[in-house]
Amino acid sequence: MDLKALLFSFFNAEVAWRYLPDILSGMWITLQLGVAVAATGVALGLVLAVVRALRIRPLNFLIICFADILRALPPLVVIMLLFFAFPYINLSMSAFMACWLSLSLVLAAFAEEIFWAGILSVPRGQAEAARSTGLNWLQSMVYVVMPQAMRLTVAPLTNRVIAITKSTALGSVVGLSEVLNNAQSASSNAGNATPLTLAAIACLLIFLPVVILGRWTETRFKWKH
């Protein structure tokens, strides 16, 4: 094993220092995009699930079509469609906007199904009992149904949020200067893999706290026996 060659190729201090600003810049963009996607996708998914609970057939049909189509399409295809196809209908958008919108829609599709499964898991008698106390439909949904449903959705929703937010690396396809794209460019320019090592560390710094937070949330909201 040639330890010296390994250190030179993947842990080169001179190369790391030279390209650290590029990695930090890409890390900041990745962090911004990940937070925006998670917030928008989960919020939209929750709204769609609540609207679906109204059981209005035309709306339900549209929501189901949206969820099924977006869950079936690879996120990369959605990103490329928005970025390359939409300009033909005068809807041009930046690489960041295309990635944010695409990944948010994909996450919303999964989140809607997760929230909907949680809503269905709550016995209908719970909502009926809430209505009998004088609460209207929305109040019974907010104060009675959703708190119980959320306990069941935390684990799958957390896993899906992590999986989708890691897809921010797909932004490199449309020229988004996220951390992996910057690292690949830096690695090619330097002829050295150290920038990729920095990118791996940056991804750990971004996503490991999310994983830990998700595990804590699962423990915090699990059913108490």
Secondary structure, DSSP 8 states (H G I E B T S, - for coil): --HHHHHHHH--HHHHHHHHHHHHHHHHHHHHHHHHHHHHHHHHHHHHHHHHTT--HHHHHHHHHHHHHHHHS-HHHHHHIIIIIGGGGT----HHHHHHHHHHHHHHHHHHHHHHHHHHHS-HHHHHHHHHTT--HHHHIIIIIHHHHHHHHHHHHHHHHHHHHGGGGGGGGGT---HHHHHHHHHHHHTSSHHHHHHHHHHHHHHHHHHHHHHHHHHHHS---
